[in-house]
Amino acid sequence: MIQSMTGFGKGEATIGGYAASAEIRSVNNRYLELNVKLPQALSTREIEVREMVRQRIGRGKVSIVISSSSSQEEDEIAVDGDSVKRVIALLKSLKKSAKISSPIKLEHLLIFKDLFKGASGEATNGEEWEAVKSAIDAALNQLQETRTVEGLSLKKDLSKRIDKLNSALNKIEELSRLHTEEEKNKLRQKVNDVLNGKEVDPARIELEIVLLADKLDITEEVVRFRTHNNFFIRLLDGDDSNGRRLNFLLQEMNREANTMGSKAFDAEMSHLVVEMKEELEKIREQVQNLE
């Protein structure tokens, strides 16, 4: 299903003594770009968070902010004595190597955050991570809902614009059919005026006129453009979000419009081609928001 790259999602979860929340925002981007902010205690889980997002989102600039809190009592936080001893020994060795005489102070030790631990150690960290995962999953669900709603709105608008293109194509095709014979007659008259009664093979003249008229014929471009329009609608109705493919298809549609513009032989047809190119630009702006 077609999806917008713009959306917002928020999720919350509580497991054991931990409550977690996740907020995810996404905007359009050529590729998937992730910005993750995690609690310090779970900084090593960033790769796992990124993988969770990649499994659900294919494209867009995505920012995810995660927070967690514990209902445990403050006295459950303890000092890791073994880590303190190792850090002090390291600092003493550093002092000796650098020939520093000043004493080791508390502020020197506070730089090392690993000196503190929760009373329940890995068990509490595991509960915190489970809460965070649940919150992220809920936020991703809401994000995809908002992206889907926005995608359906874009799909409706794009379908209307493709209808306008088809309508313009029908008018151009009719104008071409009406004026092609007229252009051939004008060419015949110009040839006769140039020859001024001179003897020339009439079959050769007629062949040259047909060849010149064919250069003005836009039937081939109209057929290809209409085929592109039909394929565009099929991509919109597909099971996947095809923003990239739609963008490439628009490039082909622009080429056909440019060719028709170069072959246009009257003002009305030229104006219709200009309107089509304006509509294609509006479609391109909308497609930039699709995943």
C-alpha positions as a LaTeX table, in Angstrom:
\begin{tabular}{lrrr}
\hline
Residue & $x$ (\AA) & $y$ (\AA) & $z$ (\AA) \\
\hline
Met1 & 0.00 & 0.00 & 0.00 \\
Ile2 & 1.22 & 3.47 & $-0.88$ \\
Gln3 & 2.63 & 5.36 & 2.13 \\
Ser4 & 3.76 & 8.88 & 2.83 \\
Met5 & 7.19 & 9.43 & 4.35 \\
Thr6 & 5.73 & 12.00 & 6.74 \\
Gly7 & 4.35 & 10.76 & 10.05 \\
Phe8 & 4.51 & 10.64 & 13.83 \\
Gly9 & 4.18 & 7.84 & 16.34 \\
Lys10 & 4.36 & 7.52 & 20.12 \\
Gly11 & 4.42 & 4.39 & 22.24 \\
Glu12 & 4.63 & 3.60 & 25.95 \\
Ala13 & 5.21 & 0.39 & 27.87 \\
Thr14 & 5.82 & $-0.77$ & 31.44 \\
Ile15 & 7.60 & $-4.00$ & 32.31 \\
Gly16 & 8.71 & $-4.93$ & 35.84 \\
Gly17 & 9.95 & $-1.78$ & 37.50 \\
Tyr18 & 10.61 & 0.09 & 34.26 \\
Ala19 & 8.44 & 2.47 & 32.20 \\
Ala20 & 9.59 & 3.42 & 28.70 \\
Ser21 & 8.34 & 5.78 & 26.01 \\
Ala22 & 9.34 & 6.23 & 22.37 \\
Glu23 & 8.56 & 9.06 & 19.96 \\
Ile24 & 9.23 & 8.66 & 16.24 \\
Arg25 & 9.02 & 11.38 & 13.60 \\
Ser26 & 9.67 & 10.91 & 9.88 \\
Val27 & 9.89 & 13.26 & 6.91 \\
Asn28 & 10.71 & 12.71 & 3.25 \\
Asn29 & 14.25 & 11.79 & 2.27 \\
Arg30 & 15.86 & 10.08 & $-0.69$ \\
Tyr31 & 17.12 & 7.20 & 1.46 \\
Leu32 & 16.51 & 5.85 & 4.97 \\
Glu33 & 18.32 & 8.09 & 7.46 \\
Leu34 & 18.03 & 7.27 & 11.16 \\
Asn35 & 18.77 & 9.41 & 14.21 \\
Val36 & 18.45 & 7.47 & 17.50 \\
Lys37 & 18.57 & 8.86 & 21.04 \\
Leu38 & 18.67 & 6.22 & 23.79 \\
Pro39 & 19.08 & 6.29 & 27.58 \\
Gln40 & 22.75 & 6.03 & 28.57 \\
Ala41 & 22.19 & 2.63 & 30.19 \\
Leu42 & 20.97 & 1.22 & 26.87 \\
Ser43 & 23.41 & 2.94 & 24.51 \\
Thr44 & 24.77 & $-0.45$ & 23.42 \\
Arg45 & 21.31 & $-1.34$ & 22.05 \\
Glu46 & 21.37 & 1.29 & 19.28 \\
Ile47 & 22.10 & $-1.23$ & 16.51 \\
Glu48 & 19.09 & $-3.31$ & 17.59 \\
Val49 & 16.87 & $-0.22$ & 17.62 \\
Arg50 & 18.01 & 0.69 & 14.11 \\
Glu51 & 17.24 & $-2.82$ & 12.89 \\
Met52 & 13.72 & $-2.65$ & 14.37 \\
Val53 & 13.08 & 0.54 & 12.39 \\
Arg54 & 14.61 & $-0.80$ & 9.15 \\
Gln55 & 12.30 & $-3.80$ & 9.23 \\
Arg56 & 9.28 & $-1.52$ & 9.20 \\
Ile57 & 10.37 & 1.58 & 7.24 \\
Gly58 & 12.03 & 1.64 & 3.82 \\
Arg59 & 12.70 & 5.33 & 3.20 \\
Gly60 & 12.62 & 8.69 & 4.98 \\
Lys61 & 14.50 & 10.77 & 7.52 \\
Val62 & 13.51 & 9.21 & 10.84 \\
Ser63 & 14.19 & 10.55 & 14.34 \\
Ile64 & 13.49 & 8.35 & 17.35 \\
Val65 & 13.76 & 9.55 & 20.96 \\
Ile66 & 13.55 & 6.96 & 23.73 \\
Ser67 & 13.33 & 7.51 & 27.47 \\
Ser68 & 12.91 & 5.19 & 30.43 \\
Ser69 & 12.44 & 5.48 & 34.16 \\
Ser70 & 12.53 & 3.10 & 37.11 \\
Ser71 & 10.09 & 2.79 & 40.00 \\
Gln72 & 12.80 & 1.20 & 42.15 \\
Glu73 & 14.03 & 2.95 & 45.28 \\
Glu74 & 17.10 & 5.14 & 44.99 \\
Asp75 & 19.00 & 3.06 & 47.58 \\
Glu76 & 19.07 & 0.22 & 45.06 \\
Ile77 & 21.81 & 2.08 & 43.20 \\
Ala78 & 25.17 & 0.87 & 44.47 \\
Val79 & 28.87 & 1.47 & 43.94 \\
Asp80 & 30.80 & $-1.25$ & 42.13 \\
Gly81 & 33.74 & $-1.63$ & 44.53 \\
Asp82 & 35.81 & $-3.79$ & 42.20 \\
Ser83 & 35.49 & $-1.25$ & 39.40 \\
Val84 & 36.50 & 1.57 & 41.78 \\
Lys85 & 39.67 & $-0.31$ & 42.77 \\
Arg86 & 40.60 & $-0.91$ & 39.14 \\
Val87 & 40.06 & 2.75 & 38.21 \\
Ile88 & 42.12 & 3.99 & 41.17 \\
Ala89 & 44.96 & 1.63 & 40.24 \\
Leu90 & 44.79 & 2.90 & 36.67 \\
Leu91 & 44.88 & 6.54 & 37.81 \\
Lys92 & 47.87 & 5.85 & 40.11 \\
Ser93 & 49.73 & 4.24 & 37.24 \\
Leu94 & 48.91 & 7.25 & 35.05 \\
Lys95 & 50.14 & 9.66 & 37.75 \\
Lys96 & 53.40 & 7.76 & 38.04 \\
Ser97 & 53.96 & 7.70 & 34.27 \\
Ala98 & 53.17 & 11.40 & 33.91 \\
Lys99 & 55.04 & 12.32 & 37.13 \\
Ile100 & 51.95 & 14.01 & 38.60 \\
Ser101 & 52.08 & 14.62 & 42.37 \\
Ser102 & 48.51 & 15.90 & 42.97 \\
Pro103 & 46.18 & 13.48 & 44.82 \\
Ile104 & 43.31 & 11.54 & 43.23 \\
Lys105 & 40.01 & 13.27 & 44.03 \\
Leu106 & 36.36 & 12.20 & 43.95 \\
Glu107 & 35.62 & 14.27 & 40.84 \\
His108 & 38.23 & 12.26 & 38.99 \\
Leu109 & 36.33 & 9.07 & 39.76 \\
Leu110 & 32.88 & 10.43 & 38.91 \\
Ile111 & 33.90 & 10.67 & 35.25 \\
Phe112 & 33.72 & 6.86 & 35.11 \\
Lys113 & 30.01 & 6.02 & 34.95 \\
Asp114 & 30.60 & 2.27 & 35.11 \\
Leu115 & 31.41 & 2.62 & 38.83 \\
Phe116 & 27.67 & 2.58 & 39.64 \\
Lys117 & 25.23 & $-0.27$ & 39.18 \\
Gly118 & 21.67 & $-1.24$ & 40.03 \\
Ala119 & 21.18 & $-3.73$ & 42.81 \\
Ser120 & 19.58 & $-6.22$ & 40.42 \\
Gly121 & 22.32 & $-5.81$ & 37.75 \\
Glu122 & 21.63 & $-7.44$ & 34.38 \\
Ala123 & 18.09 & $-8.45$ & 35.33 \\
Thr124 & 16.91 & $-4.86$ & 35.63 \\
Asn125 & 18.73 & $-3.87$ & 32.45 \\
Gly126 & 16.94 & $-6.69$ & 30.64 \\
Glu127 & 13.55 & $-5.52$ & 31.91 \\
Glu128 & 14.36 & $-1.97$ & 30.84 \\
Trp129 & 15.24 & $-3.14$ & 27.33 \\
Glu130 & 12.04 & $-5.19$ & 27.04 \\
Ala131 & 10.02 & $-2.12$ & 28.03 \\
Val132 & 11.87 & $-0.01$ & 25.47 \\
Lys133 & 11.27 & $-2.58$ & 22.71 \\
Ser134 & 7.55 & $-2.65$ & 23.45 \\
Ala135 & 7.41 & 1.15 & 23.38 \\
Ile136 & 9.26 & 1.29 & 20.05 \\
Asp137 & 6.95 & $-1.30$ & 18.53 \\
Ala138 & 3.87 & 0.68 & 19.61 \\
Ala139 & 5.38 & 3.91 & 18.25 \\
Leu140 & 6.17 & 2.25 & 14.90 \\
Asn141 & 2.58 & 0.97 & 14.65 \\
Gln142 & 1.22 & 4.48 & 15.15 \\
Leu143 & 3.79 & 5.95 & 12.76 \\
Gln144 & 2.76 & 3.56 & 10.00 \\
Glu145 & $-0.90$ & 4.37 & 10.58 \\
Thr146 & $-0.27$ & 8.09 & 10.10 \\
Arg147 & 1.93 & 7.45 & 7.07 \\
Thr148 & $-0.77$ & 5.26 & 5.53 \\
Val149 & $-3.49$ & 7.88 & 6.07 \\
Glu150 & $-1.30$ & 10.55 & 4.48 \\
Gly151 & $-0.40$ & 8.13 & 1.66 \\
Leu152 & $-4.07$ & 7.53 & 0.83 \\
Ser153 & $-4.65$ & 11.27 & 0.65 \\
Leu154 & $-1.70$ & 11.67 & $-1.73$ \\
Lys155 & $-2.93$ & 8.74 & $-3.83$ \\
Lys156 & $-6.34$ & 10.38 & $-4.26$ \\
Asp157 & $-4.74$ & 13.64 & $-5.38$ \\
Leu158 & $-2.31$ & 11.92 & $-7.77$ \\
Ser159 & $-5.11$ & 9.89 & $-9.37$ \\
Lys160 & $-7.04$ & 13.09 & $-10.12$ \\
Arg161 & $-3.95$ & 14.62 & $-11.72$ \\
Ile162 & $-3.41$ & 11.57 & $-13.92$ \\
Asp163 & $-7.04$ & 11.94 & $-15.06$ \\
Lys164 & $-6.24$ & 15.53 & $-16.06$ \\
Leu165 & $-3.25$ & 14.32 & $-18.07$ \\
Asn166 & $-5.39$ & 11.74 & $-19.87$ \\
Ser167 & $-7.98$ & 14.40 & $-20.66$ \\
Ala168 & $-5.28$ & 16.66 & $-22.14$ \\
Leu169 & $-3.91$ & 13.73 & $-24.18$ \\
Asn170 & $-7.35$ & 13.10 & $-25.66$ \\
Lys171 & $-7.61$ & 16.73 & $-26.77$ \\
Ile172 & $-4.11$ & 16.71 & $-28.25$ \\
Glu173 & $-4.83$ & 13.49 & $-30.11$ \\
Glu174 & $-8.02$ & 14.95 & $-31.57$ \\
Leu175 & $-6.25$ & 18.14 & $-32.63$ \\
Ser176 & $-3.52$ & 16.11 & $-34.30$ \\
Arg177 & $-6.07$ & 14.03 & $-36.20$ \\
Leu178 & $-7.95$ & 17.11 & $-37.40$ \\
His179 & $-4.91$ & 19.11 & $-38.50$ \\
Thr180 & $-2.57$ & 16.48 & $-39.96$ \\
Glu181 & $-4.33$ & 16.44 & $-43.35$ \\
Glu182 & $-4.51$ & 20.21 & $-43.28$ \\
Glu183 & $-0.74$ & 20.39 & $-42.74$ \\
Lys184 & $-0.17$ & 18.04 & $-45.69$ \\
Asn185 & $-2.22$ & 20.32 & $-47.92$ \\
Lys186 & $-0.21$ & 23.34 & $-46.79$ \\
Leu187 & 3.01 & 21.48 & $-47.62$ \\
Arg188 & 1.67 & 20.61 & $-51.11$ \\
Gln189 & 0.81 & 24.23 & $-51.73$ \\
Lys190 & 4.25 & 25.41 & $-50.64$ \\
Val191 & 5.93 & 22.86 & $-52.91$ \\
Asn192 & 3.81 & 23.98 & $-55.88$ \\
Asp193 & 4.67 & 27.61 & $-55.20$ \\
Val194 & 8.39 & 26.80 & $-55.13$ \\
Leu195 & 8.31 & 24.68 & $-58.29$ \\
Asn196 & 6.32 & 27.32 & $-60.18$ \\
Gly197 & 5.19 & 24.93 & $-62.90$ \\
Lys198 & 8.44 & 22.97 & $-63.26$ \\
Glu199 & 8.18 & 19.27 & $-64.12$ \\
Val200 & 8.88 & 17.03 & $-61.09$ \\
Asp201 & 7.91 & 13.42 & $-60.34$ \\
Pro202 & 4.59 & 13.78 & $-58.44$ \\
Ala203 & 5.13 & 10.44 & $-56.64$ \\
Arg204 & 8.43 & 11.71 & $-55.25$ \\
Ile205 & 6.80 & 14.95 & $-54.13$ \\
Glu206 & 3.99 & 13.08 & $-52.38$ \\
Leu207 & 6.54 & 10.84 & $-50.61$ \\
Glu208 & 8.47 & 13.84 & $-49.31$ \\
Ile209 & 5.24 & 15.46 & $-48.11$ \\
Val210 & 4.24 & 12.29 & $-46.26$ \\
Leu211 & 7.69 & 12.09 & $-44.62$ \\
Leu212 & 7.50 & 15.72 & $-43.53$ \\
Ala213 & 3.98 & 15.24 & $-42.17$ \\
Asp214 & 5.10 & 12.16 & $-40.22$ \\
Lys215 & 7.58 & 14.32 & $-38.35$ \\
Leu216 & 4.61 & 16.29 & $-37.04$ \\
Asp217 & 2.62 & 13.18 & $-36.08$ \\
Ile218 & 2.46 & 12.69 & $-32.29$ \\
Thr219 & 0.46 & 9.46 & $-32.24$ \\
Glu220 & 3.42 & 7.45 & $-30.98$ \\
Glu221 & 4.12 & 9.87 & $-28.13$ \\
Val222 & 0.45 & 9.96 & $-27.12$ \\
Val223 & 0.25 & 6.16 & $-27.01$ \\
Arg224 & 3.42 & 5.91 & $-24.89$ \\
Phe225 & 2.27 & 8.66 & $-22.55$ \\
Arg226 & $-1.09$ & 6.99 & $-22.04$ \\
Thr227 & 0.69 & 3.70 & $-21.29$ \\
His228 & 2.82 & 5.48 & $-18.67$ \\
Asn229 & $-0.33$ & 6.92 & $-17.10$ \\
Asn230 & $-1.90$ & 3.48 & $-16.82$ \\
Phe231 & 1.26 & 2.04 & $-15.26$ \\
Phe232 & 1.36 & 4.97 & $-12.82$ \\
Ile233 & $-2.13$ & 4.08 & $-11.56$ \\
Arg234 & $-1.17$ & 0.40 & $-11.24$ \\
Leu235 & 1.81 & 1.35 & $-9.07$ \\
Leu236 & $-0.45$ & 3.50 & $-6.88$ \\
Asp237 & $-2.81$ & 0.54 & $-6.43$ \\
Gly238 & 0.01 & $-1.95$ & $-5.76$ \\
Asp239 & 0.69 & $-3.74$ & $-2.49$ \\
Asp240 & 4.02 & $-1.93$ & $-2.03$ \\
Ser241 & 4.83 & 1.73 & $-1.66$ \\
Asn242 & 6.51 & 2.57 & $-4.99$ \\
Gly243 & 7.74 & 6.12 & $-4.53$ \\
Arg244 & 11.08 & 5.49 & $-6.26$ \\
Arg245 & 9.52 & 3.74 & $-9.28$ \\
Leu246 & 6.93 & 6.49 & $-9.66$ \\
Asn247 & 9.71 & 9.07 & $-9.65$ \\
Phe248 & 11.58 & 7.25 & $-12.44$ \\
Leu249 & 8.35 & 6.88 & $-14.42$ \\
Leu250 & 7.74 & 10.63 & $-14.21$ \\
Gln251 & 11.07 & 11.23 & $-15.93$ \\
Glu252 & 9.85 & 9.18 & $-18.92$ \\
Met253 & 6.55 & 11.06 & $-18.95$ \\
Asn254 & 8.41 & 14.36 & $-19.04$ \\
Arg255 & 10.44 & 13.19 & $-22.03$ \\
Glu256 & 7.27 & 12.35 & $-23.97$ \\
Ala257 & 5.77 & 15.73 & $-23.10$ \\
Asn258 & 8.89 & 17.52 & $-24.34$ \\
Thr259 & 8.77 & 15.60 & $-27.63$ \\
Met260 & 5.09 & 16.47 & $-28.11$ \\
Gly261 & 5.91 & 20.11 & $-27.43$ \\
Ser262 & 8.57 & 20.11 & $-30.15$ \\
Lys263 & 6.08 & 18.61 & $-32.65$ \\
Ala264 & 3.14 & 20.86 & $-31.76$ \\
Phe265 & 2.07 & 22.75 & $-34.92$ \\
Asp266 & $-0.53$ & 25.13 & $-33.49$ \\
Ala267 & $-0.98$ & 27.33 & $-30.43$ \\
Glu268 & $-3.79$ & 25.30 & $-28.86$ \\
Met269 & $-1.74$ & 22.11 & $-28.88$ \\
Ser270 & 1.28 & 23.96 & $-27.46$ \\
His271 & $-0.84$ & 25.33 & $-24.62$ \\
Leu272 & $-2.12$ & 21.84 & $-23.79$ \\
Val273 & 1.45 & 20.50 & $-23.64$ \\
Val274 & 2.42 & 23.36 & $-21.30$ \\
Glu275 & $-0.51$ & 22.49 & $-19.03$ \\
Met276 & 0.59 & 18.86 & $-18.99$ \\
Lys277 & 4.13 & 19.81 & $-18.01$ \\
Glu278 & 2.79 & 22.00 & $-15.21$ \\
Glu279 & 0.69 & 19.08 & $-13.97$ \\
Leu280 & 3.69 & 16.75 & $-14.14$ \\
Glu281 & 5.67 & 19.14 & $-11.95$ \\
Lys282 & 2.88 & 19.13 & $-9.34$ \\
Ile283 & 2.83 & 15.32 & $-9.47$ \\
Arg284 & 6.62 & 15.22 & $-9.03$ \\
Glu285 & 6.38 & 17.37 & $-5.89$ \\
Gln286 & 3.78 & 15.01 & $-4.42$ \\
Val287 & 5.70 & 11.85 & $-5.33$ \\
Gln288 & 8.72 & 13.16 & $-3.40$ \\
Asn289 & 6.68 & 12.52 & $-0.22$ \\
Leu290 & 5.98 & 8.87 & $-1.00$ \\
Glu291 & 8.02 & 6.02 & 0.46 \\
\hline
\end{tabular}
